[in-house]
Amino acid sequence: MSTLSTAIIGCGVIGRTHVDAVLQLADRLTLTALVDVSRDRADALAAVVEERTGSRPAVFSTVQDLVAAGAPQLVVVATPSGLHVEQAVAALEAGAHVLIEKPLDVDLVRARRLAAAADAAAARGQVCSVISQHRFDPSSRIVHEAIAAGSFGRVTSGVATVPWWRSQAYYDSGDWRGTWALDGGGALMNQGVHTVDLLLWFLGRPVSVSAEIALLAHEGVEVEDTAVATVTFDSGALAVLHATTAAYPGLGVRLQVMGSEGSAVISRDALEYIHIKEGDGADMGLQGSGNQADRYAAGSASEVDATQFVDGHIRQYDDLLAAIDEHREPLLTVDAALLALAAVRAVYVSAVLGRKVLIDDVIAGEYDDLVLEVPSIEVPAV
Ligand SMILES: NC(=O)c1ccc[n+]([C@@H]2O[C@H](COP(=O)([O-])OP(=O)(O)OC[C@H]3O[C@@H](n4cnc5c(N)ncnc54)[C@H](O)[C@@H]3O)[C@@H](O)[C@H]2O)c1
């Protein structure tokens, strides 16, 4: 089988992960070009590729230069979040399949433009997908399959927490970090969107959001470092969402899904607990005992802990390549990524307006012109 020529736009932190993934998929993909406004970064990464493969990818400064030289078959967008749509649309219009880093973008006007461009490209046989690599974790797949099979009965609630730490130096490491224009938000948009996507994948379509956001442990940052929200779903389920980059030294992401006949806990990407009802069960339930997680060996902590960070991306590339081969949608569609983006935006809109907001109104564009800011509060000195 011939390989797909592949270009990566953005040679920063996650661009290097994509290089690693593409090189590991050498039987399907050939890295032919790297793009970055920083020539030094692109050249440095091209040298790494040459050292590993013996062949040096071409280097460009802009997506326009890339496509002018002849578009590759697959373009990966790994630049600051607020640039994703502009670059993805240029690649789709040049005829490439496109894989976009999360989040889809920071702005729903642009996100809708991409959804339209992706639909038009799909009609031409092109696939466009957005990274949400934790959907491919064995633990996530087990929980999703259990819910889809009805094994949890009625899913009643979820609790998702992303209690991370990012230092001031992290926010200072790139001009775009911590800005509304290019990061699109803070702890929830950048670090938490993976978990938001999983929560929606498990609980279904969100209806409304009530939220608070705050900036508590960083300076010179426009966006929130702490967000809390309650979310309602059209199934009737309720969820609590928490994301922070102000939790030193950083704890593990934890996602609990609870239903009338089963519950599960994913902790640090591993299936920590799952119980699906067998027989009648006691009136008061099992109170957290009866863990069946070791029946699902593929989702056990040891298996997930053994994986490398790049493995999640490789699993998503596998899905993208299968979608191309089989002329089907990828698991992570632009519409799914747009819904996760809208849910995060709804948190910000609710926090700014101080009231509950409907996700459908956010998607329809009612708040497109709202200026987002973290409500200022008097924070006592520590
Ligand atoms: N999936 C994940 O787990 C994950 C992890 C980290 C980052 N990300 C996402 O990846 C994206 C990039 O994050 P990062 O941490 O790699 O950022 P980064 O700052 O390390 O890298 C971004 C790169 O893009 C380049 N760039 C900026 N403007 C450009 C332009 N107009 N054209 C071409 N190149 C340009 C910069 O020079 C830089 O090299 C963000 O959207 C982020 O949310 C995803």
The ligand as an SDF file (V2000), in Angstrom:
LIG
                    3D

 44 48  0  0  0  0  0  0  0  0999 V2000
   -3.7460   16.6680   22.3360 N   0  0  0  0  0  0  0  0  0  0  0  0
   -3.0080   17.0860   23.3540 C   0  0  0  0  0  0  0  0  0  0  0  0
   -2.8290   16.3930   24.3550 O   0  0  0  0  0  0  0  0  0  0  0  0
   -2.3320   18.4380   23.2530 C   0  0  0  0  0  0  0  0  0  0  0  0
   -1.2270   18.7140   24.0640 C   0  0  0  0  0  0  0  0  0  0  0  0
   -0.5960   19.9610   23.9350 C   0  0  0  0  0  0  0  0  0  0  0  0
   -1.1010   20.9000   23.0390 C   0  0  0  0  0  0  0  0  0  0  0  0
   -2.2050   20.6010   22.2830 N   0  0  0  0  0  0  0  0  0  0  0  0
   -2.7470   21.6130   21.3340 C   0  0  0  0  0  0  0  0  0  0  0  0
   -1.7890   21.7980   20.2950 O   0  0  0  0  0  0  0  0  0  0  0  0
   -1.7630   23.1650   19.8900 C   0  0  0  0  0  0  0  0  0  0  0  0
   -0.3310   23.7030   19.9910 C   0  0  0  0  0  0  0  0  0  0  0  0
    0.0810   23.6270   21.3530 O   0  0  0  0  0  0  0  0  0  0  0  0
    1.6360   23.5300   21.7350 P   0  0  0  0  0  0  0  0  0  0  0  0
    1.6670   23.2870   23.1980 O   0  0  0  0  0  0  0  0  0  0  0  0
    2.3220   22.5960   20.8110 O   0  0  0  0  0  0  0  0  0  0  0  0
    2.1020   25.0320   21.4240 O   0  0  0  0  0  0  0  0  0  0  0  0
    3.5930   25.5370   21.1190 P   0  0  0  0  0  0  0  0  0  0  0  0
    3.5760   27.0110   21.4000 O   0  0  0  0  0  0  0  0  0  0  0  0
    4.5950   24.6750   21.8000 O   0  0  0  0  0  0  0  0  0  0  0  0
    3.7510   25.2840   19.5410 O   0  0  0  0  0  0  0  0  0  0  0  0
    3.0170   26.0190   18.5860 C   0  0  0  0  0  0  0  0  0  0  0  0
    3.9040   26.1980   17.3540 C   0  0  0  0  0  0  0  0  0  0  0  0
    3.1360   26.8480   16.3210 O   0  0  0  0  0  0  0  0  0  0  0  0
    3.9810   27.7960   15.6840 C   0  0  0  0  0  0  0  0  0  0  0  0
    3.1560   28.8190   15.0360 N   0  0  0  0  0  0  0  0  0  0  0  0
    2.5670   29.9040   15.5930 C   0  0  0  0  0  0  0  0  0  0  0  0
    1.9020   30.5960   14.6530 N   0  0  0  0  0  0  0  0  0  0  0  0
    2.0380   29.9100   13.4850 C   0  0  0  0  0  0  0  0  0  0  0  0
    1.5610   30.1050   12.1760 C   0  0  0  0  0  0  0  0  0  0  0  0
    0.7680   31.1570   11.8780 N   0  0  0  0  0  0  0  0  0  0  0  0
    1.8980   29.2060   11.2250 N   0  0  0  0  0  0  0  0  0  0  0  0
    2.7170   28.1720   11.5100 C   0  0  0  0  0  0  0  0  0  0  0  0
    3.2100   27.9340   12.7490 N   0  0  0  0  0  0  0  0  0  0  0  0
    2.8540   28.7840   13.7270 C   0  0  0  0  0  0  0  0  0  0  0  0
    4.8630   28.3440   16.8020 C   0  0  0  0  0  0  0  0  0  0  0  0
    6.0330   28.9640   16.3150 O   0  0  0  0  0  0  0  0  0  0  0  0
    5.1430   27.0700   17.6090 C   0  0  0  0  0  0  0  0  0  0  0  0
    6.3010   26.4120   17.1620 O   0  0  0  0  0  0  0  0  0  0  0  0
   -2.7730   23.8980   20.7650 C   0  0  0  0  0  0  0  0  0  0  0  0
   -3.9860   24.0220   20.0740 O   0  0  0  0  0  0  0  0  0  0  0  0
   -2.9500   22.9870   21.9680 C   0  0  0  0  0  0  0  0  0  0  0  0
   -4.2420   23.0820   22.5570 O   0  0  0  0  0  0  0  0  0  0  0  0
   -2.7960   19.3860   22.3600 C   0  0  0  0  0  0  0  0  0  0  0  0
  1  2  1  0
  2  3  2  0
  2  4  1  0
  4  5  1  0
  4 44  2  0
  5  6  2  0
  6  7  1  0
  7  8  2  0
  8  9  1  0
  8 44  1  0
  9 10  1  0
  9 42  1  0
 10 11  1  0
 11 12  1  0
 11 40  1  0
 12 13  1  0
 13 14  1  0
 14 15  2  0
 14 16  1  0
 14 17  1  0
 17 18  1  0
 18 19  2  0
 18 20  1  0
 18 21  1  0
 21 22  1  0
 22 23  1  0
 23 24  1  0
 23 38  1  0
 24 25  1  0
 25 26  1  0
 25 36  1  0
 26 27  1  0
 26 35  1  0
 27 28  2  0
 28 29  1  0
 29 30  1  0
 29 35  2  0
 30 31  1  0
 30 32  2  0
 32 33  1  0
 33 34  2  0
 34 35  1  0
 36 37  1  0
 36 38  1  0
 38 39  1  0
 40 41  1  0
 40 42  1  0
 42 43  1  0
M  CHG  2   8   1  16  -1
M  END
$$$$
